[in-house]
């Protein structure tokens, strides 16, 4: 209901001691929010949860909340929420005062007394700690860990780490925590947990402690009697050599009875070094749609590891997807067998080159033409026109969303092709009048046409026409500029077209501005940007200097610092412009503004952005906690990969590693202090297949990790195939010879075998033919760091019984008469349940109430809630092994049957059983 109240909230799971922290509150029709913070202990929380979970006769959440609201608070207060009286949901960030180390429960309440009656109470837990950690799986299955300061990212030495797993105690019928190891971090914060996983220990949790500071990878309240642990160990098995077969077919679809030609290539590989397998004998089988064998042939590979053969596509049976399989299990290929007809004609549209206005009648022209070149006349054309809306990119830049305009079919109909195979479709370009013209929408009208000839063959095509309130589109772009490049691009293009993409001459102005970037870097948001503020900007920055107040990081809203370039353009004379001195421009973010007018005098605007940077610069052009810029990330052995990273922070401690497929090639800790630094990686021959760079650090209670891939291709394995002679126009029945030249990467001659196929390309309309073979796999990073449970956010659990007034009827949800199926379901009926009913059917029948009673029961007028309760109870009472229902007490002669309460439930169960039997 529009008047209903709502509250939801989010909080960071871990916060820093001595610093205020935030919570995001979402609310509707609420003006006051009270809060309490209670000191807790995770053992106490979990013991209470465990105790309450065993009691099925209480409201567990209510008792859980009441237990803690009765405790003394360490902080409490009230937030007055902005009220626009618009009945809409809003969001706001609230400030919670600093706390010492420990575990806390944060509670919000609409009422000041935190009552669980006719009120809303929400709660979550947060840990105030300086401890954070990194973890990853090692190659031997163990778990590597670093313990770091949550604020500075410095290593923490001497931190105790106790590892627990969960084991099921069958005597107590419950899971219990088992200590499986204790460790202490060294001077660089490092320790390693050996491989622990077995049948008893799978996932595990780590408890960290140093003095009064405690932290765990396990949440304070996991709201369950069983928590498996957040860290998982995995040990990669040894690589074994395996055989692979790659199949190649002359086409992907056949008619029944046609010859199916295939070729196979057999290799063995350990994942690193593939080898062709010559003189290998195996069998190949053809299976039909029903997985029945339809052919079998023995083959032996030649010196290049290949074999070939032919089957006949099955006839007289079911058509569809079939497959050819190497019987050693090393490979297979699928293909289709269908009674297809080759397409005889195609459908297409002529380009729409004219400019239109909204509400104009637009004419589109299409044609149907046979592949032989003949026109398809008299064919039926079924068409429809669908409208959608597009918006300029600058709208998203400014508002981060677009207005809503769902697709709408505006016209449909039937026409026919004329003697020349042509057809026309006319429609009116009706705009979506709910969209504000200020948002500058462009409406795209997509015309769909299905053409059916006199033989029943149908083909489809579509075309689109763009129409807006303005008839001109303008645009330009400048890619990022590195001032250290030897050659800096100077010439750039300006595009002016109609909305259909056709050139349209226009004149106007082009201006470039240097933007004013924020003076500080901000850490990433943990939640969506709020739409209301409780603190002023200065108050917010004083409490949270590293956090965004609104959208300071949105460069599309940055102020213009100064104009750096101005140009009057006319694309009828020139479609390009030149900037000669870009290398002298200041590093930073720039905005380009283009202005022109369409033929009706309406102003047209375009906005784009670009960056100027220098890899040799010692500091960042724009403040950022972490910045990365690739220089050369694809390299050959003997070359160097290169990139730059940096920070505007006073100091960050970065773990910098280079690895290839689980093997560390280099590792070091770096301290970056308000600087930009260049990195180079000498590429060796064994790096082919790619190497990965991991860049990991913690700063201001945020976890940063990036993995950059240096591409080192297998160019030494590539062959160059060129046609020495080739003609693409042939005469039917004529012989033709093509010649090809195969060379190695360095133009040396190689001994090679080639497979090629020639087939009718029109078959691709039914199923395209494609060949696949992969011998050298790309290698991806496996050693990226994680921090499970270290930097999460918690959504508060809400308890709001009787907070909003209930309604027995709702205009949005009308009630109608309905059939009571007494729990019977038309879906998911298993054979086992049918057999069970048949076995006990006689006993069920004996316990069914008399037909007269059944009629009375069906006449009862129950409320829907009562019917649901009885349905649930009827299904719940039907336990395995039960026959019929419990006998009813004998009634005195003439005594009326009581159809209320348990008797009604009894009758409904009996009726349910009767309906099950009648189904047989």
HELIX and SHEET records of a PDB file:
HELIX    1   1 UNK A   42  UNK A   53  1                                  12    
HELIX    2   2 UNK A   60  UNK A   69  1                                  10    
HELIX    3   3 UNK A  393  UNK A  399  1                                   7    
HELIX    4   4 UNK A  437  UNK A  439  5                                   3    
HELIX    5   5 UNK A  537  UNK A  543  1                                   7    
HELIX    6   6 UNK A  555  UNK A  557  5                                   3    
HELIX    7   7 UNK A  582  UNK A  584  5                                   3    
HELIX    8   8 UNK A  685  UNK A  687  5                                   3    
HELIX    9   9 UNK A  715  UNK A  717  5                                   3    
HELIX   10  10 UNK A  761  UNK A  765  5                                   5    
HELIX   11  11 UNK A  831  UNK A  847  1                                  17    
HELIX   12  12 UNK A  851  UNK A  859  1                                   9    
HELIX   13  13 UNK A  864  UNK A  877  1                                  14    
HELIX   14  14 UNK A  901  UNK A  918  1                                  18    
SHEET    1   A 4 UNK A  90  UNK A  96  0                                        
SHEET    2   A 4 UNK A  21  UNK A  28 -1                                        
SHEET    3   A 4 UNK A   6  UNK A  12 -1                                        
SHEET    4   A 4 UNK A 793  UNK A 795 -1                                        
SHEET    1   B 5 UNK A  14  UNK A  15  0                                        
SHEET    2   B 5 UNK A 121  UNK A 128  1                                        
SHEET    3   B 5 UNK A 102  UNK A 109 -1                                        
SHEET    4   B 5 UNK A  32  UNK A  40 -1                                        
SHEET    5   B 5 UNK A  75  UNK A  80 -1                                        
SHEET    1   C 3 UNK A  14  UNK A  15  0                                        
SHEET    2   C 3 UNK A 121  UNK A 128  1                                        
SHEET    3   C 3 UNK A 797  UNK A 799 -1                                        
SHEET    1   D 3 UNK A 131  UNK A 137  0                                        
SHEET    2   D 3 UNK A 143  UNK A 149 -1                                        
SHEET    3   D 3 UNK A 190  UNK A 193 -1                                        
SHEET    1   E 4 UNK A 174  UNK A 184  0                                        
SHEET    2   E 4 UNK A 160  UNK A 169 -1                                        
SHEET    3   E 4 UNK A 203  UNK A 210 -1                                        
SHEET    4   E 4 UNK A 213  UNK A 216 -1                                        
SHEET    1   F 4 UNK A 174  UNK A 184  0                                        
SHEET    2   F 4 UNK A 160  UNK A 169 -1                                        
SHEET    3   F 4 UNK A 203  UNK A 210 -1                                        
SHEET    4   F 4 UNK A 231  UNK A 232 -1                                        
SHEET    1   G 3 UNK A 242  UNK A 249  0                                        
SHEET    2   G 3 UNK A 259  UNK A 269 -1                                        
SHEET    3   G 3 UNK A 275  UNK A 276 -1                                        
SHEET    1   H 3 UNK A 242  UNK A 249  0                                        
SHEET    2   H 3 UNK A 259  UNK A 269 -1                                        
SHEET    3   H 3 UNK A 306  UNK A 312 -1                                        
SHEET    1   I 5 UNK A 253  UNK A 254  0                                        
SHEET    2   I 5 UNK A 331  UNK A 337  1                                        
SHEET    3   I 5 UNK A 320  UNK A 326 -1                                        
SHEET    4   I 5 UNK A 281  UNK A 287 -1                                        
SHEET    5   I 5 UNK A 293  UNK A 300 -1                                        
SHEET    1   J 3 UNK A 345  UNK A 349  0                                        
SHEET    2   J 3 UNK A 361  UNK A 370 -1                                        
SHEET    3   J 3 UNK A 422  UNK A 428 -1                                        
SHEET    1   K 4 UNK A 408  UNK A 416  0                                        
SHEET    2   K 4 UNK A 380  UNK A 390 -1                                        
SHEET    3   K 4 UNK A 442  UNK A 452 -1                                        
SHEET    4   K 4 UNK A 458  UNK A 468 -1                                        
SHEET    1   L 3 UNK A 472  UNK A 476  0                                        
SHEET    2   L 3 UNK A 491  UNK A 498 -1                                        
SHEET    3   L 3 UNK A 576  UNK A 578 -1                                        
SHEET    1   M 5 UNK A 481  UNK A 482  0                                        
SHEET    2   M 5 UNK A 603  UNK A 613  1                                        
SHEET    3   M 5 UNK A 588  UNK A 597 -1                                        
SHEET    4   M 5 UNK A 507  UNK A 515 -1                                        
SHEET    5   M 5 UNK A 560  UNK A 570 -1                                        
SHEET    1   N 3 UNK A 627  UNK A 632  0                                        
SHEET    2   N 3 UNK A 640  UNK A 647 -1                                        
SHEET    3   N 3 UNK A 675  UNK A 682 -1                                        
SHEET    1   O 4 UNK A 663  UNK A 672  0                                        
SHEET    2   O 4 UNK A 652  UNK A 660 -1                                        
SHEET    3   O 4 UNK A 691  UNK A 699 -1                                        
SHEET    4   O 4 UNK A 702  UNK A 710 -1                                        
SHEET    1   P 2 UNK A 720  UNK A 725  0                                        
SHEET    2   P 2 UNK A 739  UNK A 743 -1                                        
END                                                                             
